[in-house]
Amino acid sequence: PGLCLTALLPRLKSRVSVLSEFMKTRKELFEKLRKIKETDRVLLLTHDDMDGAGAEIVLKALLPEGQVSVRHFDNGSMSQQIYKILLDDIVDKYDMVIACDISTREHDSEFINSLANIEKFIMLDHHLTSLYINQYEWGVSCSEKPHDSFLNWFYQNAAKNSVKHSSGTSLLLDYMEYCNFKLDLYSRNVLHQIACFISAYDTWDWKTCLSGKQIFNDYNLLFSAYGNDEFVKSMLSKIADYRSNEWNDFDKRLLAIEKKKRAEHVRRIATNIRFGFWDIPYNTSKIKEYSIAYIEESKYIFDIFDYMRETYPEIDLFIINYGTGISIRSDKENINVGKIVKTFGGGGHKGSGGFKLSKEKIQDCIEESTGTKFFFQN
């Protein structure tokens, strides 16, 4: 009663626009992009984490041997590195340059769009902070899985009403299948499983809607234990041999050693966690106060986050200062970490994000940006 339909229309249109962004089919997402061909020589630019390794696995599994070159970048250098490579003569050696699970800053994207060789470039990203690349013919940013994604089979028994996300790995595999790349049935099933395990771990879907089974975490532990190159080789051999989540004896020994090493490290540094509050202005007149758990540590960040989340579920933000940047997680529905870190030039998702900055400057940056200081209780 008393509501004006005319006044509601802008909000309804906005809501429909947001929904339609996340309900697209693979064709609707990728039809604007150049289609990759089997004969193409490809340079893959991707992240230096397991999701980046997953993108490498996808391309090397689907393209003939020797046709894929790969460069991995960290969060702080990705935009600059993409920019530099597209200006370099090395691009002439390749038919396509694919950036996956990484993105460029908005002003770099504008310049890249003006380059003469832009027709051989595509970018696939899943972070909410890179949605602006969707305005370009070479860019697709989509945080939720496409309507007809290969992931659908794996999410059949997912928690109802939970959001199912794309990762860099899953977006690239969806794109490749849209371009009609497929393996034989058995190899394809193994590739799908590996891509799902990597994707769900990267997006945290393994915790939020896939019951948190240990095998998802085991993939990340093996990635850390093997290192990128050996992990990629191991997964490609599993695809060739039709083995998915079957660990061999060497895998099992590595996992046992890695788990013990990480558990001991977390126990040692747990007493260094500090607690307090962080005030962040979220509009012109209000300040939001978040409770925080904070630690300065550069090793086994995911394990430390797991420990903090499980031990202190009441905390709003879990913050790790790893020396050259800051990483933040939150499990609270009313908190969007991606928006918080964007204040500092960072990127991420609703529940996770980070930005690059030297260890000594992080607190100063936060004070300058927010007009407040960390307040620690211990």
C-alpha positions in Angstrom: 0.0 0.0 0.0 1.2 3.4 -0.9 4.1 2.1 -3.0 4.5 3.7 -6.4 5.2 1.2 -9.2 7.0 3.9 -11.2 9.4 4.4 -8.4 10.0 0.7 -8.1 10.8 0.1 -11.8 14.4 1.3 -11.7 15.2 -1.1 -8.9 13.4 -3.9 -10.6 15.3 -3.3 -13.9 18.5 -3.2 -12.0 17.7 -6.5 -10.3 16.8 -8.1 -13.6 20.0 -6.8 -15.1 22.1 -8.4 -12.3 20.2 -11.7 -12.6 20.6 -11.9 -16.4 24.3 -11.4 -16.0 24.5 -14.6 -14.1 22.0 -16.7 -16.1 23.8 -16.7 -19.4 24.5 -19.8 -21.5 28.0 -20.5 -22.8 26.9 -19.2 -26.2 25.7 -15.9 -24.7 28.9 -15.5 -22.8 31.4 -16.5 -25.4 30.0 -15.8 -28.8 31.6 -12.3 -28.9 35.1 -13.8 -28.4 37.4 -15.1 -31.1 37.0 -18.9 -31.4 40.2 -20.9 -30.8 41.3 -23.4 -33.5 43.1 -26.7 -33.1 46.0 -25.4 -35.1 46.5 -22.2 -33.0 49.7 -21.6 -31.1 48.6 -20.2 -27.7 50.2 -18.1 -25.1 48.4 -18.5 -21.8 48.7 -15.7 -19.1 47.4 -16.8 -15.8 47.6 -16.7 -12.0 50.3 -18.4 -10.0 47.9 -20.5 -7.9 46.1 -23.8 -8.4 43.4 -22.2 -10.5 46.1 -20.9 -12.8 47.5 -24.4 -13.0 44.0 -25.7 -13.8 43.9 -23.3 -16.8 47.2 -24.7 -18.0 45.9 -28.3 -17.6 42.8 -27.5 -19.6 44.7 -26.1 -22.6 47.4 -28.7 -22.6 44.8 -31.5 -22.4 42.8 -30.2 -25.3 45.4 -28.8 -27.7 48.2 -30.7 -29.5 51.5 -31.1 -27.5 53.9 -28.1 -27.9 51.3 -25.6 -28.9 50.8 -24.0 -25.5 53.2 -21.6 -23.7 52.4 -20.4 -20.2 53.3 -17.5 -18.0 52.1 -17.3 -14.4 51.8 -14.0 -12.5 51.0 -12.9 -8.9 48.3 -10.5 -7.9 50.6 -7.5 -7.9 52.0 -7.8 -11.3 49.3 -9.2 -13.5 47.9 -6.0 -15.0 51.3 -4.6 -15.8 52.6 -7.9 -17.2 49.6 -8.4 -19.5 50.1 -4.8 -20.7 53.8 -5.3 -21.4 53.4 -8.7 -23.2 50.7 -7.3 -25.6 53.1 -4.5 -26.5 56.0 -7.0 -27.1 57.0 -8.6 -30.3 56.6 -12.0 -28.7 52.9 -11.8 -29.4 53.7 -12.3 -33.1 54.8 -15.9 -32.4 51.3 -16.8 -31.3 47.9 -17.1 -33.0 46.1 -16.4 -29.7 46.9 -14.8 -26.3 44.6 -16.0 -23.5 44.5 -14.2 -20.1 42.7 -16.4 -17.6 42.0 -15.9 -13.9 43.7 -12.5 -14.1 42.6 -9.1 -15.3 43.9 -5.6 -16.1 43.1 -2.4 -14.3 40.4 -0.3 -15.9 42.7 2.3 -17.4 45.1 -0.4 -18.7 42.0 -2.2 -20.3 41.1 1.0 -22.2 44.6 1.2 -23.7 44.8 -2.5 -24.5 41.5 -2.2 -26.4 43.2 0.2 -28.8 46.1 -2.1 -29.7 46.4 -3.3 -33.3 46.8 -6.9 -32.3 43.8 -7.0 -30.0 42.0 -9.4 -32.3 44.2 -12.3 -31.1 43.6 -11.6 -27.4 40.8 -12.8 -25.0 40.4 -12.5 -21.3 38.4 -14.8 -19.0 38.0 -13.9 -15.4 35.7 -14.7 -12.5 36.3 -12.0 -10.0 33.5 -9.5 -9.2 36.0 -6.7 -9.3 36.7 -7.2 -13.1 33.2 -7.0 -14.4 34.2 -3.8 -16.4 36.0 -6.0 -19.0 32.6 -7.2 -20.2 32.3 -4.0 -22.2 35.1 -5.1 -24.5 34.8 -7.6 -27.4 37.8 -9.6 -25.9 36.6 -9.8 -22.3 34.3 -12.0 -20.3 34.0 -11.7 -16.5 31.5 -14.0 -14.9 31.5 -15.0 -11.2 28.7 -17.5 -11.4 28.7 -20.6 -13.6 27.0 -20.4 -17.0 23.6 -22.0 -17.2 24.9 -24.9 -19.3 28.3 -25.3 -17.7 30.1 -28.7 -17.4 30.0 -28.0 -13.7 26.2 -28.7 -13.6 26.7 -32.5 -13.1 28.9 -32.0 -10.1 26.4 -29.5 -8.5 23.4 -31.8 -8.7 23.5 -32.5 -4.9 24.8 -29.1 -3.9 23.1 -27.2 -1.1 19.8 -25.7 -2.3 19.7 -22.0 -3.0 23.5 -21.8 -2.8 25.4 -19.8 -5.3 27.5 -21.9 -7.7 30.6 -20.1 -9.0 32.9 -20.2 -11.9 36.7 -20.2 -11.6 39.3 -19.3 -14.2 39.7 -23.1 -14.8 36.0 -23.7 -15.3 35.4 -20.7 -17.5 38.3 -21.7 -19.8 37.0 -25.3 -20.1 33.5 -24.0 -20.7 34.9 -21.7 -23.4 36.9 -24.5 -25.0 33.9 -26.8 -25.1 31.8 -23.9 -26.6 34.6 -23.9 -29.3 33.9 -27.7 -29.9 37.0 -29.0 -28.2 36.4 -32.4 -26.6 38.4 -35.4 -25.5 37.2 -39.1 -25.7 34.5 -39.9 -23.1 36.8 -41.3 -20.4 39.4 -38.6 -20.7 36.8 -35.9 -20.8 35.2 -37.2 -17.6 38.5 -37.1 -15.8 39.3 -33.6 -17.1 35.8 -32.5 -15.9 36.4 -33.9 -12.4 39.9 -32.4 -12.0 38.5 -29.0 -13.2 35.6 -29.2 -10.8 37.9 -30.0 -7.8 40.2 -27.1 -8.7 37.3 -24.8 -9.4 35.3 -25.5 -6.2 38.4 -25.1 -4.0 39.3 -21.8 -5.6 35.8 -20.3 -5.2 35.2 -21.9 -1.8 32.2 -23.7 -3.2 33.6 -26.9 -1.6 32.8 -25.4 1.8 29.6 -23.5 1.0 27.6 -25.9 -1.1 29.6 -29.1 -1.7 29.9 -30.4 1.9 33.5 -29.6 2.4 34.9 -33.0 1.4 38.6 -33.5 2.1 39.4 -34.4 -1.6 39.0 -30.7 -2.6 41.6 -29.6 -0.1 43.8 -32.5 -1.0 44.1 -31.1 -4.6 45.4 -27.8 -3.2 47.8 -29.6 -0.8 49.2 -31.7 -3.8 49.6 -28.5 -5.8 51.6 -26.9 -3.0 53.7 -30.1 -2.5 54.4 -30.7 -6.2 54.8 -27.2 -7.4 53.0 -25.9 -10.5 54.9 -27.8 -13.2 54.9 -31.2 -11.6 51.3 -30.8 -10.5 50.3 -30.1 -14.1 52.2 -33.1 -15.4 50.6 -35.3 -12.8 47.1 -34.2 -13.7 47.7 -34.6 -17.4 48.9 -38.1 -16.8 45.7 -38.9 -14.8 43.7 -37.6 -17.8 45.7 -39.8 -20.2 45.3 -42.9 -17.9 41.6 -42.3 -17.1 42.4 -41.7 -13.4 40.7 -38.8 -11.6 40.8 -38.7 -7.8 42.8 -41.8 -7.3 46.1 -41.0 -5.6 49.1 -43.2 -6.2 51.5 -44.2 -3.4 53.7 -41.2 -4.0 50.7 -38.8 -3.9 49.7 -40.3 -0.6 53.1 -39.9 0.9 53.3 -36.3 -0.2 49.9 -35.6 1.2 50.7 -37.1 4.6 54.0 -35.1 4.8 52.3 -31.8 3.7 49.4 -32.1 6.1 51.7 -32.8 9.1 54.0 -29.9 8.2 51.1 -27.5 7.8 49.4 -28.6 11.0 52.6 -28.1 13.0 53.2 -24.7 11.5 49.6 -23.5 12.3 50.0 -24.7 15.9 53.2 -22.8 16.3 52.0 -19.4 15.0 48.4 -19.5 16.4 49.4 -17.4 19.4 50.5 -14.6 17.1 46.9 -13.9 16.0 45.6 -10.5 17.2 42.1 -9.4 17.6 40.5 -6.0 17.3 38.3 -3.7 15.1 38.5 -1.9 11.8 36.3 1.0 11.0 35.5 1.4 7.3 33.3 4.3 5.9 30.7 2.8 3.5 28.9 6.0 2.6 29.2 9.7 3.2 27.7 9.6 6.7 28.2 6.2 8.2 31.1 4.0 9.3 30.9 0.3 9.6 32.9 -1.4 12.3 34.2 -4.9 11.7 35.7 -7.3 14.2 38.9 -8.7 12.9 41.5 -11.4 13.5 44.8 -10.4 12.1 48.2 -12.1 11.7 51.5 -11.3 9.9 52.5 -14.6 8.2 53.6 -15.6 4.7 53.4 -19.4 4.9 50.4 -21.7 4.4 47.9 -18.8 4.2 44.9 -21.0 3.4 45.6 -23.3 6.4 45.7 -20.3 8.7 42.5 -19.0 7.3 40.9 -22.4 7.9 42.1 -22.4 11.5 40.8 -18.8 12.1 37.4 -19.5 10.6 36.9 -22.7 12.5 38.2 -21.4 15.8 36.7 -17.9 15.7 33.5 -18.1 13.7 32.1 -14.9 15.3 34.8 -12.7 13.7 33.8 -10.5 10.7 37.1 -10.3 8.8 40.1 -12.6 8.9 43.2 -10.7 7.7 46.6 -12.1 6.8 49.5 -9.7 6.1 51.9 -11.9 4.1 54.6 -9.3 3.7 54.0 -7.8 0.3 50.2 -7.6 0.5 47.1 -8.4 2.5 44.6 -11.2 2.1 41.1 -11.0 3.6 38.3 -13.6 4.1 34.8 -13.4 5.6 32.0 -15.9 6.1 29.4 -13.3 6.9 26.5 -12.9 4.4 26.3 -9.1 5.0 30.0 -8.5 4.2 31.4 -8.1 0.7 35.2 -8.4 0.8 35.6 -7.6 -2.9 34.2 -4.1 -2.3 36.4 -3.6 0.8 39.7 -4.5 -1.1 38.7 -2.5 -4.1 39.2 0.6 -2.0 42.9 -0.3 -2.0 43.2 -1.2 -5.6 42.7 -4.9 -5.0 40.3 -7.5 -6.3 38.4 -10.6 -5.2 35.0 -12.1 -4.5 32.3 -11.5 -1.9 34.0 -13.7 0.7 37.6 -13.2 -0.2 40.0 -10.7 -1.7 43.3 -9.0 -1.3 45.6 -6.2 -2.4 49.4 -5.7 -2.8 51.3 -3.4 -0.5 54.5 -3.6 1.5 54.2 -5.0 5.1 55.3 -1.8 6.6 52.8 0.3 4.7 49.6 -1.7 5.1 48.4 -0.2 8.4 49.4 3.3 7.2 47.4 2.8 4.0 44.3 1.6 5.9 44.6 4.6 8.2 44.9 7.0 5.3 42.0 5.4 3.3 39.6 5.1 6.2 40.5 7.9 8.5 40.8 5.4 11.3 43.3 3.0 12.8 43.3 -0.7 13.6 42.4 -1.1 17.2 43.8 -4.3 18.7 42.6 -5.9 21.9 45.8 -7.8 22.4 
